[in-house]
């Protein structure tokens, strides 16, 4: 059982899928609590879970449902294993603990009890009732594969599900717990690979959705995966992996893909070598038995020490038989509709200027240092003849180098197959200042990395910003497009500005702003040149 592969994992049952779905979708058991919140029970393949109905009586939520066995002890650094069925009723009103991590990003706010190594839990938000099986949207959080949790308020699925979809989000293993590889792990795996346990967790969660979502009124044949940053990188990898075939029907990526130099995956032998060197340096041994016996806090501390290499997905030969770009180039990825894009200010101009003052002269000097003989071409595409122009171009170039180019290459690679529609966007809505804050005279609003999350989830209330009517308008628009796409593979709908497919010649992009509309790509020459420099 310990070496059972994720691709063949099914919750044990002798019932047919149709019979199981009928059994699981039995009437809900609800109970009034104080005249406000009602509890609601639902039977799934491993037992009965007890969730809640929202105060407005529109949404059922089930939080902290285990989708895999706790990856502790001998299950540390093993593929996710099936959950043991439970007797009685399991409470599902609180988020499960987040996976092991340190405080990496100051903007992350959690509502769980974590971190814990026992963290493989998911959440389901579903309408109280529906006349037909609903499309399912499975969210994958970002955080550089080092941090993150489903419990962040900005990615709460309650409001999004009111658009007629079911929303699922899962925790997955991070850092050294999610992406550690070694020759010993490779030998014991049964599939001659190691690492990528965090990505295998995502696959396991998709299997759970396939086997259980009908119980909540969802359609297991109409699943959309979507994610931001590392979550979007994960979406590109899930599209490339042979282990996910038939588990989702559409894909949405927000700022990130495993394309471009900053998101390169190393080979299994390379990660085995560097991980073993780390283990010997940190613990004095590379013995798997000894490493599994180490307390989780001690492992996390060692991996988080300054200078320790960040643990990252690899080309393991199992989850990924080749690199993501190579799989896409060969047309072997999931040929599903794709909606993807990025934000206006993914990078920061300081990333180009470093400690230099923001002047045209310093900008040109930095470009010549970075690009050498290609500097003149870069300066034509990213001009900087004035202070304002140099600052804007540096901001754009930093974002393109960081995450924009890779996301663009992913979109282009899917478009090249000609097998499924592609929709591209850019989030241009700059964020307002903190509520009650008086901005400084030189304040310049931006649309930074991850800013679109609360707009997609209609969760603006999760941030203490001085939101404007235009922000709510953009949020309503984005959530409508996203859920329309999940329903049909086309984001368009009645009353929405038309969003054309991304296609040769015009290469139209939907820009989200107070005046949201589709425009031809005016920066294509930038990405084509960066592509030549790879």
KELUMTI-634519 format. One record per residue (C-alpha): residue number from 1; x, y, z. Coordinates in steps of 0.05 Angstrom, whole numbers, plus 5000, padded with zeros to 4 digits. Layout:
! KELUMTI-634519
pos	xx	yy	zz
NUM	X	Y	Z
...
! end
This chain:
! KELUMTI-634519
pos	xx	yy	zz
1	5000	5000	5000
2	5056	5049	5016
3	5082	5047	4945
4	5015	5049	4910
5	5019	5101	4855
6	4975	5162	4853
7	4954	5149	4781
8	4921	5083	4801
9	4893	5107	4868
10	4818	5098	4877
11	4781	5097	4942
12	4764	5024	4954
13	4693	5005	4935
14	4657	4949	4900
15	4602	4995	4876
16	4600	5023	4806
17	4613	5098	4799
18	4540	5111	4782
19	4516	5072	4843
20	4566	5105	4888
21	4546	5174	4863
22	4473	5158	4877
23	4489	5134	4947
24	4533	5194	4963
25	4482	5245	4938
26	4430	5223	4988
27	4389	5280	5020
28	4428	5326	5066
29	4417	5324	5141
30	4411	5394	5168
31	4400	5424	5236
32	4385	5495	5257
33	4435	5526	5305
34	4413	5589	5341
35	4368	5608	5283
36	4429	5632	5244
37	4478	5580	5218
38	4455	5510	5202
39	4497	5448	5202
40	4493	5402	5142
41	4518	5331	5137
42	4541	5295	5075
43	4564	5224	5063
44	4627	5215	5021
45	4668	5153	5005
46	4704	5152	5072
47	4648	5172	5119
48	4601	5228	5138
49	4624	5301	5143
50	4588	5355	5181
51	4593	5424	5149
52	4553	5489	5151
53	4502	5528	5111
54	4518	5602	5107
55	4476	5654	5144
56	4446	5676	5077
57	4425	5603	5065
58	4459	5603	4997
59	4524	5564	5007
60	4544	5498	5038
61	4616	5495	5062
62	4656	5434	5084
63	4726	5450	5109
64	4784	5407	5130
65	4763	5343	5095
66	4822	5295	5092
67	4836	5274	5020
68	4897	5232	5036
69	4928	5199	5097
70	4973	5243	5141
71	5042	5243	5108
72	5079	5231	5173
73	5127	5179	5199
74	5141	5127	5145
75	5095	5166	5098
76	5140	5227	5098
77	5167	5235	5027
78	5119	5184	4998
79	5062	5194	4949
80	4996	5211	4983
81	4960	5149	5008
82	4885	5136	5015
83	4847	5160	5077
84	4824	5109	5127
85	4748	5110	5132
86	4719	5136	5197
87	4659	5118	5237
88	4608	5169	5260
89	4607	5241	5237
90	4670	5281	5224
91	4668	5357	5236
92	4683	5397	5173
93	4674	5469	5197
94	4747	5490	5207
95	4804	5493	5157
96	4855	5438	5163
97	4926	5458	5186
98	4969	5489	5133
99	5030	5449	5110
100	5098	5459	5142
101	5126	5528	5125
102	5159	5589	5155
103	5134	5661	5150
104	5154	5677	5078
105	5104	5728	5051
106	5077	5784	5095
107	5012	5790	5055
108	4990	5719	5073
109	4937	5715	5127
110	4916	5647	5152
111	4854	5622	5189
112	4879	5552	5206
113	4914	5522	5265
114	4978	5502	5228
115	5031	5493	5207
116	5032	5417	5213
117	5060	5359	5175
118	4990	5329	5178
119	4961	5377	5128
120	4929	5342	5068
121	4859	5371	5074
122	4812	5403	5025
123	4750	5447	5027
124	4685	5447	4987
125	4638	5506	4976
126	4574	5489	4940
127	4506	5522	4929
128	4452	5497	4976
129	4413	5468	4918
130	4416	5461	4843
131	4372	5428	4791
132	4431	5397	4755
133	4503	5376	4766
134	4548	5437	4772
135	4616	5451	4742
136	4674	5446	4791
137	4732	5494	4800
138	4793	5467	4837
139	4838	5522	4864
140	4913	5515	4875
141	4945	5569	4918
142	5011	5603	4905
143	5070	5617	4950
144	5132	5595	4912
145	5123	5522	4933
146	5147	5546	5001
147	5085	5577	5033
148	5010	5582	5026
149	4945	5553	5051
150	4872	5545	5031
151	4852	5584	5093
152	4871	5652	5066
153	4809	5697	5066
154	4824	5725	4997
155	4813	5656	4967
156	4751	5636	5004
157	4704	5602	4955
158	4637	5623	4986
159	4623	5682	4940
160	4650	5651	4876
161	4605	5590	4884
162	4544	5636	4882
163	4557	5641	4807
164	4533	5569	4798
165	4597	5529	4809
166	4627	5486	4863
167	4695	5509	4889
168	4746	5462	4918
169	4814	5480	4947
170	4868	5435	4975
171	4931	5440	5016
172	4992	5408	4986
173	5061	5395	5015
174	5113	5450	5009
175	5188	5461	5012
176	5230	5403	5035
177	5168	5363	5054
178	5139	5369	4985
179	5200	5367	4940
180	5256	5327	4972
181	5289	5273	4929
182	5343	5221	4942
183	5369	5157	4910
184	5339	5117	4967
185	5271	5149	4957
186	5276	5136	4883
187	5291	5062	4895
188	5234	5051	4944
189	5182	5089	4903
190	5161	5032	4858
191	5163	5080	4799
192	5237	5098	4800
193	5228	5172	4818
194	5226	5218	4878
195	5208	5290	4894
196	5145	5325	4868
197	5104	5300	4928
198	5068	5368	4930
199	5047	5360	4858
200	5026	5288	4871
201	4983	5315	4928
202	4947	5358	4877
203	4935	5297	4833
204	4907	5260	4893
205	4860	5317	4908
206	4836	5315	4835
207	4823	5240	4844
208	4783	5257	4907
209	4742	5307	4867
210	4730	5255	4813
211	4706	5204	4863
212	4667	5248	4912
213	4643	5313	4881
214	4578	5284	4856
215	4557	5278	4929
216	4558	5354	4933
217	4521	5364	4868
218	4582	5371	4824
219	4597	5343	4756
220	4662	5301	4759
221	4667	5305	4683
222	4668	5382	4683
223	4727	5403	4726
224	4769	5466	4717
225	4836	5473	4752
226	4859	5544	4768
227	4914	5575	4807
228	4959	5635	4818
229	5035	5641	4818
230	5061	5573	4842
231	4989	5551	4834
232	4991	5573	4761
233	5058	5539	4753
234	5024	5477	4780
235	4968	5483	4729
236	5019	5483	4673
237	5052	5421	4703
238	4986	5385	4714
239	4970	5398	4640
240	5037	5366	4622
241	5033	5306	4668
242	5007	5239	4642
243	4979	5225	4712
244	4922	5275	4705
245	4889	5252	4641
246	4813	5254	4648
247	4816	5290	4715
248	4801	5361	4688
249	4769	5392	4628
250	4795	5464	4628
251	4852	5504	4658
252	4862	5575	4684
253	4930	5604	4700
254	4942	5670	4737
255	5014	5694	4731
256	5060	5635	4724
257	5082	5574	4684
258	5141	5527	4681
259	5170	5563	4621
260	5227	5613	4621
261	5294	5613	4657
262	5269	5633	4726
263	5225	5571	4732
264	5271	5518	4705
265	5263	5447	4732
266	5326	5406	4744
267	5332	5333	4729
268	5322	5278	4781
269	5397	5262	4785
270	5412	5336	4797
271	5361	5343	4853
272	5383	5278	4885
273	5454	5303	4887
274	5439	5372	4916
275	5388	5344	4966
276	5437	5292	4991
277	5491	5345	4999
278	5441	5387	5039
279	5422	5328	5083
280	5494	5311	5100
281	5510	5384	5114
282	5448	5397	5157
283	5441	5330	5192
284	5507	5294	5183
285	5472	5237	5146
286	5433	5220	5083
287	5401	5159	5114
288	5327	5160	5097
289	5309	5124	5162
290	5344	5176	5203
291	5315	5234	5163
292	5244	5208	5170
293	5254	5203	5245
294	5274	5276	5252
295	5220	5321	5282
296	5184	5362	5228
297	5204	5428	5262
298	5278	5408	5259
299	5273	5390	5185
300	5237	5455	5169
301	5288	5497	5208
302	5347	5464	5173
303	5315	5474	5104
304	5299	5547	5120
305	5368	5567	5144
306	5399	5623	5105
307	5438	5594	5046
308	5399	5529	5044
309	5375	5514	4974
310	5301	5523	4961
311	5266	5457	4945
312	5231	5457	4879
313	5194	5410	4830
314	5238	5368	4785
315	5234	5328	4721
316	5226	5262	4757
317	5208	5215	4699
318	5142	5197	4731
319	5098	5257	4745
320	5136	5291	4689
321	5170	5246	4637
322	5204	5307	4607
323	5207	5382	4621
324	5141	5420	4616
325	5164	5460	4555
326	5187	5397	4520
327	5121	5362	4533
328	5083	5422	4506
329	5129	5427	4445
330	5113	5355	4429
331	5038	5367	4436
332	5033	5315	4491
333	5000	5360	4542
334	4925	5361	4559
335	4893	5395	4499
336	4842	5432	4539
337	4816	5504	4535
338	4863	5552	4571
339	4850	5620	4601
340	4914	5654	4626
341	4948	5720	4637
342	4984	5765	4686
343	4982	5831	4722
344	5008	5899	4698
345	5061	5905	4752
346	5088	5834	4764
347	5158	5861	4778
348	5189	5922	4812
349	5233	5973	4777
350	5284	5967	4833
351	5298	5897	4806
352	5331	5930	4746
353	5360	5992	4779
354	5384	5955	4841
355	5413	6010	4887
356	5422	6061	4831
357	5381	6124	4827
358	5324	6123	4777
359	5353	6163	4719
360	5355	6151	4644
361	5431	6146	4647
362	5430	6093	4701
363	5376	6055	4665
364	5417	6051	4601
365	5478	6030	4640
366	5440	5975	4675
367	5411	5949	4609
368	5481	5947	4578
369	5506	5909	4638
370	5449	5859	4635
371	5444	5849	4560
372	5512	5867	4530
373	5509	5864	4454
374	5433	5858	4457
375	5425	5922	4498
376	5406	5966	4439
377	5349	5919	4419
378	5325	5918	4491
379	5326	5994	4495
380	5284	5998	4433
381	5232	5952	4464
382	5238	5981	4534
383	5258	6054	4523
384	5281	6100	4579
385	5294	6170	4554
386	5260	6204	4612
387	5256	6188	4686
388	5183	6167	4680
389	5196	6125	4618
390	5257	6092	4649
391	5219	6074	4712
392	5160	6046	4673
393	5205	6006	4626
394	5245	5979	4684
395	5180	5958	4718
396	5157	5923	4655
397	5224	5889	4642
398	5228	5865	4714
399	5159	5834	4709
400	5173	5803	4641
401	5238	5772	4667
402	5204	5747	4730
403	5139	5715	4707
404	5107	5748	4647
405	5150	5717	4593
406	5141	5647	4620
407	5065	5655	4623
408	5065	5683	4552
409	5106	5624	4527
410	5057	5576	4559
411	4999	5610	4525
412	5035	5610	4458
413	5053	5536	4466
414	4980	5517	4478
415	4958	5562	4421
416	5007	5528	4373
417	4970	5462	4378
418	4908	5492	4347
419	4868	5440	4386
420	4832	5482	4438
421	4813	5555	4449
422	4859	5601	4487
423	4839	5666	4523
424	4891	5716	4548
425	4883	5773	4598
426	4921	5828	4634
427	4899	5854	4702
428	4908	5929	4700
429	4865	5950	4759
430	4912	5986	4806
431	4900	5977	4881
432	4875	6034	4925
433	4912	6053	4989
434	4896	6025	5057
435	4830	6048	5086
436	4841	6112	5125
437	4912	6121	5098
438	4934	6187	5066
439	4981	6170	5008
440	5047	6207	5002
441	5057	6259	4948
442	5097	6211	4905
443	5048	6153	4914
444	5037	6114	4850
445	4984	6059	4850
446	5003	5992	4818
447	4972	5925	4800
448	5023	5879	4833
449	5034	5804	4832
450	4975	5766	4865
451	4930	5828	4867
452	4877	5795	4824
453	4862	5738	4873
454	4810	5775	4915
455	4778	5802	4851
456	4769	5732	4822
457	4740	5706	4887
458	4697	5767	4899
459	4733	5773	4965
460	4751	5847	4967
461	4728	5850	5039
462	4788	5806	5057
463	4834	5867	5048
464	4830	5932	5088
465	4836	5976	5026
466	4795	6036	5007
467	4757	5999	4953
468	4721	6040	4900
469	4658	6024	4861
470	4702	6009	4801
471	4738	5954	4840
472	4673	5917	4854
473	4654	5924	4781
474	4720	5892	4759
475	4712	5837	4811
476	4642	5820	4787
477	4667	5819	4716
478	4726	5773	4730
479	4687	5724	4772
480	4634	5720	4717
481	4686	5707	4663
482	4722	5655	4705
483	4658	5616	4723
484	4631	5622	4652
485	4695	5591	4627
486	4689	5535	4678
487	4618	5521	4654
488	4629	5521	4579
489	4702	5534	4561
490	4682	5604	4538
491	4686	5663	4587
492	4635	5705	4550
493	4564	5715	4574
494	4505	5761	4570
495	4520	5833	4589
496	4596	5823	4590
497	4646	5858	4544
498	4664	5810	4488
499	4728	5771	4501
500	4754	5743	4435
501	4798	5681	4432
502	4872	5694	4430
503	4891	5680	4358
504	4944	5699	4306
505	4942	5766	4272
506	4906	5807	4325
507	4928	5768	4388
508	4874	5802	4428
509	4881	5809	4503
510	4826	5826	4554
511	4848	5883	4598
512	4814	5887	4666
513	4806	5960	4689
514	4749	6009	4700
515	4742	6006	4624
516	4752	5932	4613
517	4759	5913	4541
518	4798	5870	4492
519	4856	5901	4454
520	4909	5874	4406
521	4974	5856	4441
522	5020	5916	4435
523	5079	5883	4469
524	5087	5821	4427
525	5154	5844	4399
526	5181	5844	4471
527	5164	5772	4484
528	5188	5748	4416
529	5256	5780	4428
530	5261	5752	4498
531	5245	5684	4468
532	5305	5691	4421
533	5350	5705	4481
534	5333	5641	4518
! end
